[in-house]
Amino acid sequence: MNTETNPRPTVAKTGVEPVVRLRNAGLRFGERVLWSGLDLDIAPGEFLAVLGPNGSGKSSMVKTLLGLQPLTSGTVEICGKPVTRGSRLVGSIPQQQHFAPDTPLRARDLVALGIDGHKWGPRIFHKKLNRKVDELLERVGATSYADRPVGVLSGGEQQRLRAAQALSDDPRLLLCDEPLLSLDLHHQQAVSSLIHSEACDKGAAVVFITHEINPILQYVDRVLYLAGGRFHIGAPSEVMTSKVLSELYQSPIEVFESHGRIVVVGMPDAVTHQHPVEGE
């Protein structure tokens, strides 16, 4: 049963055609409902954070928008068209996974795969390709290690390269599936800032899956919180409250401010999350 308390589709910029449009969208596996009755518009330039415990359907949301997981009910469109697998309108930054130290691939080679990795046959236009790769490396601040093997780069440096890959076609929608996992605070902040400046500031919509909102809160326009088959959509200050989280988890949750941080306690999975106050 859908217990979402803000069922009306909302969009960050009134009157602007949304990049993503979900209507009465639902996804279930057998008897297990991840979410249902979801109406959501995501506008150009909007940064949407998707939060929730493990198994709540966050990564399934990414798979749905990539065309890898069909909805159980309802519809989903990207730029006014039904979702299709492999759409060049969509870029994706996956979870951080380190390359083996002996991986025979340079940083620029990894970025190049984002440009022509979907094509068969030998590369023909080397100069044009190299020019595009250099532009992307510069955009993400990776020029200094362009010719280094990917296996010797830090996690943050590798994620910059994956961002360059995802941005290679100037996508209208950028999907980020836990891209900050295993990164230290410095690299979390750097990658988050990069995603915002190179996507949202250029008119793309961003869907950012995360367990930890701290590094991205200054960029977030709205939060979609998923839990127990329920969801709530709104600004961070509207969603991260005792009332809303208690309704989502069907269990008492306390949210309070302490030393400039919002602290959430009482999660059923025994996890305590700390979130900075907006503007911190």
Disulfide bonds with the S-S distance in Angstrom:
none
